[in-house]
Structure formats: C-alpha cells, structure tokens
Amino acid sequence: MTKTTVNLQAINDVKEFVNIVMRYDFDIDLVSGRYAVDAKSIMGIFSLDLSKPIQLNAHTDDGEKFLKEIDKFIVK
C-alpha cells in the first residue's frame, strides 16, 4: 500500500484530482478522521472536511507513477 497526505482546497482541485485517479485501476481511498471514501467519487470527496490535509491510501505496491501525477496535491 502507498500512503501520502493530500490537500484539495478548491473545487477545481477536486475535479482535476478525480480525473487523474480515475485513470488507475487499483483502489484509492481518502481518509479524514474516522471517515474513508473512494477517491474516485467526487461526491464522496466533498463529504470530507477539505479545510485540512487528507490521508491518501493507494492499494498498490507500485504507486510511483501515480504519486508523480498527483504531486501538486501532496503535502510536503
């Protein structure tokens, strides 16, 4: 599993993020507090508290290309 923290502040960030995530066939979850949603679900993402960074769990051992694509959203 590949884990990182992302920040999705604007509506356009969420749209762009979901468009990238949809290209990958492994499961990707976003976890905020005790809530976990499918990162491919725009409605699910908007149900989270987007004012804080969100933990991302990608269920793959080879997530290097994926992490490069979402680099602008990763909290460093």
C-alpha positions in Angstrom: 0.0 0.0 0.0 1.2 3.5 -0.8 0.3 6.3 1.6 0.6 10.0 1.5 -1.2 13.2 2.5 -3.0 15.4 0.0 -4.6 18.8 0.1 -7.7 19.5 -2.0 -8.8 23.1 -1.3 -10.7 24.3 -4.4 -13.5 22.7 -6.5 -11.2 22.6 -9.5 -8.5 20.8 -7.4 -11.1 18.0 -6.6 -12.1 17.7 -10.3 -8.5 17.5 -11.5 -7.6 15.1 -8.8 -10.6 12.7 -9.6 -9.7 12.9 -13.3 -6.2 11.7 -12.5 -7.3 9.0 -10.0 -9.9 7.5 -12.5 -7.0 6.5 -14.8 -5.7 3.9 -12.3 -7.4 0.6 -11.8 -6.3 0.0 -8.2 -8.4 1.2 -5.3 -7.6 4.6 -3.8 -9.1 5.8 -0.5 -9.1 9.1 1.2 -9.3 9.1 5.0 -10.3 12.1 7.1 -10.7 11.3 10.8 -12.9 8.3 11.0 -14.4 8.6 7.5 -12.9 6.9 4.4 -14.2 7.5 0.9 -13.4 6.2 -2.6 -11.0 8.8 -4.2 -12.8 8.2 -7.5 -16.1 9.6 -6.1 -16.5 13.4 -6.4 -19.5 13.3 -4.0 -17.5 11.2 -1.5 -14.6 13.7 -1.5 -17.0 16.7 -1.0 -18.4 14.9 2.1 -15.0 15.2 3.8 -13.6 18.2 5.6 -11.4 19.7 2.8 -10.1 22.5 5.0 -7.5 20.1 6.4 -5.0 17.7 4.6 -6.4 14.2 3.9 -4.6 10.9 4.1 -4.5 9.0 0.8 -4.2 5.2 0.7 -3.4 3.7 -2.7 -3.8 -0.1 -2.7 -0.8 -0.8 -4.9 2.9 -1.5 -4.3 3.9 0.3 -7.5 2.5 3.8 -7.0 5.5 5.8 -8.2 3.9 7.0 -11.5 0.6 7.8 -9.7 2.4 9.8 -7.0 4.2 11.8 -9.7 0.9 12.7 -11.4 -0.7 13.9 -8.1 2.5 15.7 -6.9 0.9 19.1 -6.9 -1.7 17.9 -4.3 0.8 16.2 -2.0 1.5 17.9 1.3 5.3 18.2 1.7 
